Amino acid sequence: MNASFVTVPNGLQTNNTYSTTSPSNDTEANQPMEVIKVSANSRSTAVAGAIAGVIRDHGHAEVQAIGASAVNQAVKAIAITNGYLEIDDIQIVCIPAFTEVLIDGQERTAVRISVIKR
């Protein structure tokens, strides 16, 4: 699978290699899912802005983090995102899951949080 990356604030990256699991229409069925990768050093407000932008554009986003500090930053960012989207009268729902990712030839467990417009 060919990955394409888009740079967003503070060096965060979205990876457009995952397909949607529950599209709301046929147009969305052909759109790749945005994956926002969060690190322990990510600014939660910058991540929140990226998540809010993806939610406004696509109605859903995927947030992925590896490690306790990164997961903490991701959860804080989602809480901040809720405030950002509240202004636009948008409510969100989060569904957490574990996933395995390959990094430098080693398999790591990541927390993946689906953030969906309610």
C-alpha positions in Angstrom: 0.0 0.0 0.0 1.4 3.4 -0.9 1.3 5.9 2.0 0.9 9.6 1.4 1.6 12.1 4.2 0.4 15.6 4.7 2.3 17.8 7.2 0.1 19.6 9.7 1.1 22.0 12.6 4.0 20.9 14.8 5.2 18.1 12.7 2.1 16.0 13.2 1.4 13.8 10.2 -1.8 12.4 8.7 -1.5 9.1 6.9 -4.0 8.5 4.2 -3.7 4.7 4.0 -6.7 3.5 5.9 -10.1 3.1 4.4 -13.3 4.1 6.2 -15.3 1.4 8.0 -18.8 3.1 8.0 -19.2 5.7 5.3 -22.3 7.8 5.3 -22.5 8.0 1.6 -21.0 6.5 -1.6 -18.6 9.5 -2.0 -17.1 8.8 1.4 -16.7 5.1 0.7 -13.9 5.9 -1.8 -12.1 8.4 0.5 -9.1 7.2 2.6 -9.3 7.7 6.4 -7.1 10.4 7.9 -4.8 9.0 10.6 -3.3 11.7 12.9 -0.2 10.4 14.7 0.4 11.8 18.1 3.7 11.7 20.0 4.6 12.5 23.6 6.0 15.8 22.4 3.0 16.9 20.4 1.2 20.1 21.5 -2.3 19.1 22.4 -3.8 22.3 21.0 -2.1 21.8 17.7 -3.4 18.2 17.6 -6.8 19.4 18.5 -6.8 21.9 15.7 -5.8 19.1 13.2 -8.5 16.8 14.5 -11.2 19.5 14.4 -10.2 20.3 10.8 -10.5 16.7 9.7 -13.8 16.3 11.5 -15.2 19.4 9.9 -14.1 18.2 6.4 -14.8 14.5 6.6 -17.0 13.9 9.7 -14.5 11.5 11.2 -10.8 11.1 12.1 -8.4 8.5 13.4 -5.9 9.4 16.1 -3.0 7.0 16.8 -0.5 7.1 19.7 2.2 4.7 21.0 3.1 5.0 24.7 1.5 6.3 27.8 2.6 10.0 27.3 1.5 10.0 23.7 -1.9 8.5 24.6 -2.2 11.2 27.3 -1.5 14.0 24.7 -4.1 12.4 22.3 -6.8 12.2 24.9 -6.2 15.8 26.0 -6.3 16.9 22.3 -9.6 15.1 21.8 -11.1 16.9 24.9 -9.8 20.3 23.5 -11.3 19.3 20.1 -14.6 18.9 21.7 -14.5 22.5 22.8 -13.4 23.7 19.4 -16.3 21.9 17.6 -18.8 22.9 20.3 -18.7 26.4 18.7 -19.9 24.9 15.4 -22.6 22.9 17.2 -20.8 19.6 16.4 -20.7 16.8 18.9 -18.2 13.9 18.7 -18.0 10.3 19.9 -14.7 8.4 20.5 -14.1 4.7 20.1 -10.7 3.5 21.4 -9.0 0.3 20.1 -5.6 -1.4 20.1 -3.8 -1.9 16.9 -0.4 -3.4 15.9 2.0 -1.2 13.9 5.4 -2.0 12.4 8.1 0.5 13.3 11.7 -0.1 12.2 11.0 -3.8 11.7 9.5 -4.2 15.2 5.8 -4.7 16.0 4.4 -2.2 18.5 1.0 -1.8 20.1 -0.7 1.5 19.4 -3.9 3.0 20.7 -6.1 4.1 17.9 -9.1 6.3 18.7 -11.8 6.8 16.1 -13.3 10.3 16.5 -16.7 10.4 14.8 -19.2 13.3 14.3 -22.4 12.4 16.2 
